Amino acid sequence: MTRRRSAQAARTRKCRSGNALEMRFRRELMRAFGRHVTFEAEDLPGTPDAVHRRARTAIFLHGCFWHSCPLHGSAPKANAEFWADKFARNRRHDAAVVRKLRAYGWSVVVVWEHEFNATGASRAVRHVARRLTVQRGSTT
């Protein structure tokens, strides 16, 4: 494979890295906040899926499977011990990330996959809008 072809393949893989749910989530947040929302903020703990920096709000879209949703999370029956440990580590990591972000003065919104499917990004959008309103009220 030529160097040019290899670079093209890498760009294609990168574009396909997000799933349809995540892409819908991004579109709704962009529609609501435009350029004020950024995605995959690697400078923050846990690399939030979306960030509204002015509102100091980090938004995570958690998949019901990988993050052990209390309503819809289910572990595979094969290799059950491995999966139980894996999900426990994921939950501990998620909690640690939320604690770090809050310690830095950030608000955190976790939107579960099933919530997004039911209501779209509306809960996250409402939360960020409330934060912005509160901030505007405190500066006047």
Disulfide bonds with the S-S distance in Angstrom:
none
